[in-house]
Amino acid sequence: MHMIKIKDTKNLLNKVPEVTIYFWIIKILCTTVGETASDFLNVNLGLGLAGTSILMGVFLIVVLFFQFKANKYIPSIYWLTVVLISIFGTLVTDNLTDSMGVPLEVSTIVFSVALILTFAIWYAKEKTLSIHSVFTKQREFFYWSTIFFTFALGTAAGDLMAESLGLGYFVTGVIICAVIISVTVAWRFGLNSVLAFWTAYIMTRPLGASLGDYLSQSQEYGGLGLGATLTSAIFIAAILLTVVFISVTQRDLVARPSTKPITDTNRYSVFLQVVVVVSALVLSSGAGYYWQHTKLQNEVKNSVSQDSSQEGSPADVSQFGPLGDLSSFKKITEDTLSLVSSGDLTAAKTRVNDLEYSWDNAKARLKPMSSKKWTEVDNSIDKVLRQLRSTHQDAEACKTALESLLTALS
């Protein structure tokens, strides 16, 4: 029988919190902050994707140092690490997508494989994936590696569903909620608690992103209009209050780490459950992707056919670029440029919101037509957003970015 050699289990303290309602509340708040805070630093403060990634990476390394150095679970350090890993995981996926042009499909698959390998190595080394037994440096290393990959995977999968497949954040949120509810019901009926926990943990990332998008989007586009800055501030404050509460009440402490090994019978049962759950997720997501992707391709073909018939001949259609008619985006850009030229930067900042919303909604339709051209225009739009939403706006820099965007749209 496998035995875990520990000199004195009474003196060992778990390095992660107990899974309570407070755990899930803070986790969802952290995933939302990961989305909105990265946008705030990248766009509103004008740090750019690379600058934000470097800054957050340095902060994360520093906080991880203190997390590993601590000999017990400390709420403030632990949850600060989760917040920073949430932001950094989001930025890693965004860098792969926006800066390196890696398709979200590829990122989703790569991070899924990386997560599975991490679980496999963790289990091979420790014979358990339970977060109730994270009381050694090696287990803590596996734990935080897993957390990172869950955030990166959640970002890639969430963006793939909401943006590339055109489902939108509301529909994506509903789907994710349905999956989490199904896992919770299955757990109540005997699904292994560790398997249920990690499945739900992964799913909360796109759920938090959907919530953040709903809160930050303007009322005109179906959101509450709080903006990335205010949304981030509200959620960070909520995280702080909750962390203070659990620090005082100690309601999330694990009294004693679990050292009980899994029996061969239980191990076989859990293995079957893992196969069933993973197969169900892969088959359902694969079928959903195929159906939605095919639907989008047919819509693109129909759109091109309609444009061709309206213009009279394919030759007339060729006057447009590889993304077709982008005149609506050019109109918003020209309006914004006129406002900047007249010195009304506040109105220009408001008008450019229409550009961002319209472009994001058109992603599922435009990107399949020419991924290269879409990425070029998308990067130009990001530069415009950074300039106009910067804390210290520069009118000339805004004009230059808008003029470059017009060139890309043309």
C-alpha positions as a Python dict, from the first residue, in 0.01 Angstrom:
ca = {
    (1, 'M'): (0, 0, 0),
    (2, 'H'): (121, 347, -86),
    (3, 'M'): (212, 540, 227),
    (4, 'I'): (293, 910, 268),
    (5, 'K'): (587, 963, 499),
    (6, 'I'): (534, 1260, 726),
    (7, 'K'): (718, 1323, 1050),
    (8, 'D'): (441, 1512, 1223),
    (9, 'T'): (112, 1569, 1038),
    (10, 'K'): (-29, 1774, 1325),
    (11, 'N'): (220, 2051, 1260),
    (12, 'L'): (158, 2063, 886),
    (13, 'L'): (-75, 2328, 753),
    (14, 'N'): (-242, 2333, 414),
    (15, 'K'): (-125, 2615, 186),
    (16, 'V'): (-462, 2670, 17),
    (17, 'P'): (-807, 2758, 157),
    (18, 'E'): (-1101, 2532, 223),
    (19, 'V'): (-1352, 2521, -64),
    (20, 'T'): (-1645, 2717, 73),
    (21, 'I'): (-1894, 2961, -79),
    (22, 'Y'): (-1643, 3237, -4),
    (23, 'F'): (-1382, 3054, -211),
    (24, 'W'): (-1606, 3051, -519),
    (25, 'I'): (-1717, 3411, -469),
    (26, 'I'): (-1357, 3537, -460),
    (27, 'K'): (-1258, 3307, -748),
    (28, 'I'): (-1527, 3452, -978),
    (29, 'L'): (-1437, 3805, -867),
    (30, 'C'): (-1071, 3732, -949),
    (31, 'T'): (-1154, 3602, -1297),
    (32, 'T'): (-1351, 3917, -1369),
    (33, 'V'): (-1064, 4136, -1247),
    (34, 'G'): (-829, 3934, -1467),
    (35, 'E'): (-1030, 4045, -1770),
    (36, 'T'): (-1106, 4407, -1679),
    (37, 'A'): (-776, 4492, -1508),
    (38, 'S'): (-570, 4372, -1804),
    (39, 'D'): (-785, 4590, -2032),
    (40, 'F'): (-745, 4885, -1795),
    (41, 'L'): (-365, 4856, -1781),
    (42, 'N'): (-328, 4776, -2149),
    (43, 'V'): (-570, 5033, -2293),
    (44, 'N'): (-668, 5294, -2035),
    (45, 'L'): (-319, 5345, -1895),
    (46, 'G'): (-163, 5295, -2237),
    (47, 'L'): (96, 5040, -2119),
    (48, 'G'): (32, 4820, -2420),
    (49, 'L'): (5, 4442, -2421),
    (50, 'A'): (379, 4379, -2390),
    (51, 'G'): (431, 4640, -2117),
    (52, 'T'): (135, 4515, -1915),
    (53, 'S'): (253, 4155, -1947),
    (54, 'I'): (605, 4237, -1825),
    (55, 'L'): (474, 4443, -1533),
    (56, 'M'): (226, 4178, -1421),
    (57, 'G'): (484, 3903, -1472),
    (58, 'V'): (727, 4076, -1236),
    (59, 'F'): (457, 4135, -973),
    (60, 'L'): (348, 3771, -1000),
    (61, 'I'): (702, 3639, -946),
    (62, 'V'): (745, 3858, -637),
    (63, 'V'): (413, 3749, -484),
    (64, 'L'): (477, 3383, -568),
    (65, 'F'): (807, 3409, -379),
    (66, 'F'): (622, 3513, -62),
    (67, 'Q'): (350, 3253, -121),
    (68, 'F'): (605, 2970, -141),
    (69, 'K'): (804, 3111, 151),
    (70, 'A'): (501, 3113, 383),
    (71, 'N'): (459, 2800, 593),
    (72, 'K'): (81, 2818, 605),
    (73, 'Y'): (-219, 2956, 419),
    (74, 'I'): (-229, 3336, 442),
    (75, 'P'): (-547, 3474, 278),
    (76, 'S'): (-399, 3808, 163),
    (77, 'I'): (-96, 3651, -6),
    (78, 'Y'): (-288, 3358, -150),
    (79, 'W'): (-566, 3564, -310),
    (80, 'L'): (-326, 3831, -436),
    (81, 'T'): (-144, 3549, -613),
    (82, 'V'): (-472, 3430, -767),
    (83, 'V'): (-558, 3782, -887),
    (84, 'L'): (-215, 3827, -1048),
    (85, 'I'): (-219, 3481, -1205),
    (86, 'S'): (-566, 3560, -1340),
    (87, 'I'): (-438, 3879, -1504),
    (88, 'F'): (-116, 3719, -1627),
    (89, 'G'): (-295, 3411, -1764),
    (90, 'T'): (-530, 3641, -1956),
    (91, 'L'): (-235, 3838, -2092),
    (92, 'V'): (-51, 3524, -2207),
    (93, 'T'): (-349, 3419, -2417),
    (94, 'D'): (-398, 3775, -2547),
    (95, 'N'): (-32, 3794, -2648),
    (96, 'L'): (-54, 3466, -2834),
    (97, 'T'): (-369, 3582, -3014),
    (98, 'D'): (-304, 3951, -3080),
    (99, 'S'): (75, 3977, -3099),
    (100, 'M'): (171, 3638, -3242),
    (101, 'G'): (-142, 3561, -3442),
    (102, 'V'): (-198, 3220, -3283),
    (103, 'P'): (-560, 3110, -3346),
    (104, 'L'): (-774, 3068, -3035),
    (105, 'E'): (-846, 2712, -3146),
    (106, 'V'): (-474, 2632, -3122),
    (107, 'S'): (-435, 2810, -2787),
    (108, 'T'): (-733, 2620, -2646),
    (109, 'I'): (-592, 2285, -2754),
    (110, 'V'): (-236, 2363, -2638),
    (111, 'F'): (-345, 2481, -2293),
    (112, 'S'): (-583, 2183, -2260),
    (113, 'V'): (-296, 1944, -2331),
    (114, 'A'): (-66, 2136, -2094),
    (115, 'L'): (-329, 2118, -1820),
    (116, 'I'): (-384, 1744, -1870),
    (117, 'L'): (-8, 1679, -1861),
    (118, 'T'): (24, 1885, -1542),
    (119, 'F'): (-251, 1681, -1379),
    (120, 'A'): (-92, 1356, -1499),
    (121, 'I'): (256, 1442, -1368),
    (122, 'W'): (112, 1577, -1043),
    (123, 'Y'): (-81, 1256, -983),
    (124, 'A'): (212, 1034, -1086),
    (125, 'K'): (435, 1210, -834),
    (126, 'E'): (192, 1260, -546),
    (127, 'K'): (-90, 1007, -598),
    (128, 'T'): (-347, 1279, -531),
    (129, 'L'): (-480, 1598, -691),
    (130, 'S'): (-671, 1710, -384),
    (131, 'I'): (-624, 2072, -281),
    (132, 'H'): (-672, 1956, 78),
    (133, 'S'): (-321, 1810, 74),
    (134, 'V'): (-110, 2099, -61),
    (135, 'F'): (147, 2108, 219),
    (136, 'T'): (477, 2045, 33),
    (137, 'K'): (670, 2270, -208),
    (138, 'Q'): (633, 2016, -488),
    (139, 'R'): (256, 1994, -450),
    (140, 'E'): (234, 2371, -429),
    (141, 'F'): (434, 2400, -751),
    (142, 'F'): (192, 2165, -927),
    (143, 'Y'): (-103, 2351, -776),
    (144, 'W'): (1, 2694, -904),
    (145, 'S'): (103, 2554, -1243),
    (146, 'T'): (-246, 2409, -1270),
    (147, 'I'): (-405, 2739, -1167),
    (148, 'F'): (-210, 2923, -1435),
    (149, 'F'): (-314, 2682, -1710),
    (150, 'T'): (-679, 2696, -1599),
    (151, 'F'): (-680, 3074, -1640),
    (152, 'A'): (-500, 3066, -1975),
    (153, 'L'): (-729, 2788, -2101),
    (154, 'G'): (-1040, 2960, -1966),
    (155, 'T'): (-943, 3281, -2145),
    (156, 'A'): (-876, 3106, -2476),
    (157, 'A'): (-1190, 2892, -2462),
    (158, 'G'): (-1408, 3182, -2347),
    (159, 'D'): (-1282, 3416, -2620),
    (160, 'L'): (-1318, 3139, -2877),
    (161, 'M'): (-1683, 3092, -2785),
    (162, 'A'): (-1778, 3455, -2731),
    (163, 'E'): (-1580, 3623, -3009),
    (164, 'S'): (-1449, 3385, -3277),
    (165, 'L'): (-1767, 3178, -3285),
    (166, 'G'): (-1985, 3485, -3240),
    (167, 'L'): (-2186, 3355, -2944),
    (168, 'G'): (-2134, 3670, -2740),
    (169, 'Y'): (-2051, 3686, -2370),
    (170, 'F'): (-2410, 3649, -2251),
    (171, 'V'): (-2473, 3323, -2438),
    (172, 'T'): (-2125, 3200, -2343),
    (173, 'G'): (-2201, 3278, -1979),
    (174, 'V'): (-2529, 3086, -1997),
    (175, 'I'): (-2354, 2782, -2147),
    (176, 'I'): (-2081, 2791, -1883),
    (177, 'C'): (-2341, 2825, -1604),
    (178, 'A'): (-2521, 2519, -1744),
    (179, 'V'): (-2196, 2319, -1735),
    (180, 'I'): (-2116, 2427, -1377),
    (181, 'I'): (-2470, 2341, -1262),
    (182, 'S'): (-2444, 2000, -1432),
    (183, 'V'): (-2112, 1932, -1258),
    (184, 'T'): (-2258, 2037, -924),
    (185, 'V'): (-2558, 1806, -968),
    (186, 'A'): (-2327, 1521, -1075),
    (187, 'W'): (-2115, 1581, -765),
    (188, 'R'): (-2425, 1557, -547),
    (189, 'F'): (-2496, 1219, -709),
    (190, 'G'): (-2147, 1078, -657),
    (191, 'L'): (-1905, 1249, -896),
    (192, 'N'): (-1556, 1256, -744),
    (193, 'S'): (-1512, 1582, -551),
    (194, 'V'): (-1162, 1652, -685),
    (195, 'L'): (-1276, 1601, -1046),
    (196, 'A'): (-1584, 1818, -988),
    (197, 'F'): (-1372, 2091, -826),
    (198, 'W'): (-1120, 2122, -1108),
    (199, 'T'): (-1390, 2109, -1377),
    (200, 'A'): (-1583, 2390, -1210),
    (201, 'Y'): (-1261, 2584, -1146),
    (202, 'I'): (-1178, 2591, -1517),
    (203, 'M'): (-1531, 2695, -1610),
    (204, 'T'): (-1543, 2993, -1374),
    (205, 'R'): (-1287, 3179, -1590),
    (206, 'P'): (-1515, 3237, -1893),
    (207, 'L'): (-1805, 3290, -1652),
    (208, 'G'): (-1617, 3574, -1480),
    (209, 'A'): (-1523, 3723, -1816),
    (210, 'S'): (-1888, 3722, -1922),
    (211, 'L'): (-1985, 3899, -1601),
    (212, 'G'): (-1711, 4157, -1644),
    (213, 'D'): (-1810, 4224, -2003),
    (214, 'Y'): (-2175, 4272, -1904),
    (215, 'L'): (-2084, 4519, -1630),
    (216, 'S'): (-1829, 4718, -1831),
    (217, 'Q'): (-2017, 4746, -2162),
    (218, 'S'): (-2227, 5055, -2218),
    (219, 'Q'): (-2604, 5042, -2168),
    (220, 'E'): (-2642, 5112, -2537),
    (221, 'Y'): (-2491, 4770, -2607),
    (222, 'G'): (-2679, 4577, -2341),
    (223, 'G'): (-2440, 4623, -2048),
    (224, 'L'): (-2452, 4831, -1733),
    (225, 'G'): (-2202, 5085, -1865),
    (226, 'L'): (-1964, 5081, -1567),
    (227, 'G'): (-1653, 5069, -1782),
    (228, 'A'): (-1332, 4868, -1726),
    (229, 'T'): (-1194, 5112, -1466),
    (230, 'L'): (-1498, 5123, -1238),
    (231, 'T'): (-1570, 4751, -1280),
    (232, 'S'): (-1212, 4665, -1181),
    (233, 'A'): (-1230, 4898, -880),
    (234, 'I'): (-1561, 4750, -759),
    (235, 'F'): (-1443, 4391, -790),
    (236, 'I'): (-1105, 4458, -629),
    (237, 'A'): (-1287, 4625, -338),
    (238, 'A'): (-1520, 4325, -312),
    (239, 'I'): (-1221, 4089, -308),
    (240, 'L'): (-1053, 4292, -35),
    (241, 'L'): (-1365, 4298, 182),
    (242, 'T'): (-1420, 3924, 143),
    (243, 'V'): (-1055, 3845, 216),
    (244, 'V'): (-1067, 4063, 528),
    (245, 'F'): (-1383, 3883, 638),
    (246, 'I'): (-1241, 3532, 599),
    (247, 'S'): (-911, 3643, 757),
    (248, 'V'): (-1098, 3755, 1069),
    (249, 'T'): (-1347, 3467, 1086),
    (250, 'Q'): (-1103, 3199, 957),
    (251, 'R'): (-1391, 3022, 787),
    (252, 'D'): (-1173, 2899, 501),
    (253, 'L'): (-899, 2726, 699),
    (254, 'V'): (-829, 2357, 645),
    (255, 'A'): (-784, 2216, 993),
    (256, 'R'): (-561, 1930, 890),
    (257, 'P'): (-421, 1821, 553),
    (258, 'S'): (-546, 1502, 394),
    (259, 'T'): (-284, 1227, 385),
    (260, 'K'): (-516, 937, 311),
    (261, 'P'): (-417, 760, -13),
    (262, 'I'): (-677, 656, -268),
    (263, 'T'): (-751, 283, -265),
    (264, 'D'): (-721, 79, -584),
    (265, 'T'): (-1101, 43, -605),
    (266, 'N'): (-1160, 415, -569),
    (267, 'R'): (-879, 489, -810),
    (268, 'Y'): (-1042, 274, -1079),
    (269, 'S'): (-1379, 440, -1021),
    (270, 'V'): (-1230, 789, -1038),
    (271, 'F'): (-1042, 699, -1358),
    (272, 'L'): (-1369, 594, -1523),
    (273, 'Q'): (-1532, 919, -1411),
    (274, 'V'): (-1245, 1123, -1555),
    (275, 'V'): (-1275, 942, -1889),
    (276, 'V'): (-1651, 1001, -1899),
    (277, 'V'): (-1632, 1371, -1802),
    (278, 'V'): (-1342, 1454, -2034),
    (279, 'S'): (-1504, 1263, -2323),
    (280, 'A'): (-1834, 1442, -2267),
    (281, 'L'): (-1665, 1784, -2264),
    (282, 'V'): (-1453, 1709, -2572),
    (283, 'L'): (-1740, 1562, -2775),
    (284, 'S'): (-1992, 1834, -2683),
    (285, 'S'): (-1747, 2121, -2738),
    (286, 'G'): (-1622, 1966, -3063),
    (287, 'A'): (-1974, 1918, -3196),
    (288, 'G'): (-2073, 2269, -3088),
    (289, 'Y'): (-1764, 2418, -3250),
    (290, 'Y'): (-1826, 2234, -3578),
    (291, 'W'): (-2192, 2338, -3588),
    (292, 'Q'): (-2128, 2706, -3510),
    (293, 'H'): (-1821, 2729, -3736),
    (294, 'T'): (-2011, 2577, -4027),
    (295, 'K'): (-2297, 2819, -3963),
    (296, 'L'): (-2058, 3116, -3973),
    (297, 'Q'): (-1895, 2996, -4294),
    (298, 'N'): (-2234, 2965, -4461),
    (299, 'E'): (-2326, 3317, -4346),
    (300, 'V'): (-2002, 3452, -4497),
    (301, 'K'): (-2070, 3275, -4827),
    (302, 'N'): (-2426, 3406, -4837),
    (303, 'S'): (-2304, 3757, -4758),
    (304, 'V'): (-2049, 3748, -5040),
    (305, 'S'): (-2311, 3611, -5280),
    (306, 'Q'): (-2554, 3890, -5190),
    (307, 'D'): (-2285, 4156, -5234),
    (308, 'S'): (-2195, 4009, -5571),
    (309, 'S'): (-2553, 4008, -5694),
    (310, 'Q'): (-2614, 4363, -5569),
    (311, 'E'): (-2301, 4505, -5732),
    (312, 'G'): (-2373, 4326, -6057),
    (313, 'S'): (-2050, 4134, -6104),
    (314, 'P'): (-1763, 3979, -5912),
    (315, 'A'): (-1534, 4247, -6053),
    (316, 'D'): (-1726, 4511, -5862),
    (317, 'V'): (-1685, 4317, -5538),
    (318, 'S'): (-1307, 4315, -5585),
    (319, 'Q'): (-1302, 4689, -5517),
    (320, 'F'): (-1329, 4594, -5151),
    (321, 'G'): (-1041, 4441, -4957),
    (322, 'P'): (-1018, 4082, -4835),
    (323, 'L'): (-1262, 4163, -4552),
    (324, 'G'): (-1525, 4301, -4786),
    (325, 'D'): (-1703, 4631, -4732),
    (326, 'L'): (-1560, 4806, -4424),
    (327, 'S'): (-1725, 5141, -4491),
    (328, 'S'): (-1921, 5137, -4164),
    (329, 'F'): (-1596, 5109, -3966),
    (330, 'K'): (-1434, 5379, -4178),
    (331, 'K'): (-1728, 5611, -4106),
    (332, 'I'): (-1687, 5571, -3728),
    (333, 'T'): (-1309, 5622, -3761),
    (334, 'E'): (-1357, 5936, -3971),
    (335, 'D'): (-1608, 6073, -3720),
    (336, 'T'): (-1364, 6009, -3437),
    (337, 'L'): (-1080, 6173, -3629),
    (338, 'S'): (-1294, 6480, -3692),
    (339, 'L'): (-1370, 6510, -3321),
    (340, 'V'): (-1001, 6478, -3233),
    (341, 'S'): (-909, 6740, -3494),
    (342, 'S'): (-1164, 6979, -3347),
    (343, 'G'): (-1017, 6927, -3000),
    (344, 'D'): (-1313, 6738, -2854),
    (345, 'L'): (-1125, 6437, -2717),
    (346, 'T'): (-1404, 6349, -2473),
    (347, 'A'): (-1657, 6305, -2753),
    (348, 'A'): (-1397, 6118, -2959),
    (349, 'K'): (-1344, 5876, -2671),
    (350, 'T'): (-1718, 5813, -2659),
    (351, 'R'): (-1749, 5769, -3035),
    (352, 'V'): (-1464, 5518, -3052),
    (353, 'N'): (-1666, 5289, -2823),
    (354, 'D'): (-1895, 5230, -3122),
    (355, 'L'): (-1595, 5119, -3324),
    (356, 'E'): (-1480, 4872, -3059),
    (357, 'Y'): (-1826, 4723, -3013),
    (358, 'S'): (-1902, 4697, -3385),
    (359, 'W'): (-1563, 4545, -3463),
    (360, 'D'): (-1586, 4287, -3183),
    (361, 'N'): (-1936, 4185, -3298),
    (362, 'A'): (-1812, 4146, -3656),
    (363, 'K'): (-1512, 3930, -3560),
    (364, 'A'): (-1690, 3599, -3613),
    (365, 'R'): (-1796, 3709, -3962),
    (366, 'L'): (-1481, 3890, -4077),
    (367, 'K'): (-1191, 3687, -3940),
    (368, 'P'): (-1271, 3371, -4141),
    (369, 'M'): (-1252, 3581, -4459),
    (370, 'S'): (-887, 3680, -4399),
    (371, 'S'): (-723, 3618, -4065),
    (372, 'K'): (-411, 3813, -4164),
    (373, 'K'): (-600, 4127, -4269),
    (374, 'W'): (-833, 4104, -3969),
    (375, 'T'): (-536, 4091, -3731),
    (376, 'E'): (-378, 4393, -3903),
    (377, 'V'): (-693, 4602, -3860),
    (378, 'D'): (-753, 4469, -3507),
    (379, 'N'): (-404, 4577, -3399),
    (380, 'S'): (-463, 4924, -3546),
    (381, 'I'): (-791, 4954, -3357),
    (382, 'D'): (-616, 4853, -3034),
    (383, 'K'): (-365, 5135, -3083),
    (384, 'V'): (-648, 5384, -3135),
    (385, 'L'): (-824, 5264, -2819),
    (386, 'R'): (-503, 5292, -2615),
    (387, 'Q'): (-444, 5650, -2729),
    (388, 'L'): (-799, 5775, -2682),
    (389, 'R'): (-849, 5602, -2346),
    (390, 'S'): (-512, 5696, -2209),
    (391, 'T'): (-510, 5884, -1879),
    (392, 'H'): (-297, 6153, -2046),
    (393, 'Q'): (-440, 6193, -2394),
    (394, 'D'): (-216, 6322, -2672),
    (395, 'A'): (-419, 6472, -2958),
    (396, 'E'): (-141, 6425, -3215),
    (397, 'A'): (-84, 6065, -3115),
    (398, 'C'): (-460, 6004, -3141),
    (399, 'K'): (-470, 6155, -3489),
    (400, 'T'): (-173, 5947, -3603),
    (401, 'A'): (-332, 5626, -3474),
    (402, 'L'): (-666, 5707, -3640),
    (403, 'E'): (-501, 5791, -3972),
    (404, 'S'): (-311, 5461, -3961),
    (405, 'L'): (-637, 5283, -3895),
    (406, 'L'): (-801, 5450, -4193),
    (407, 'T'): (-513, 5328, -4409),
    (408, 'A'): (-559, 4974, -4278),
    (409, 'L'): (-933, 4987, -4340),
    (410, 'S'): (-874, 5105, -4694),
}
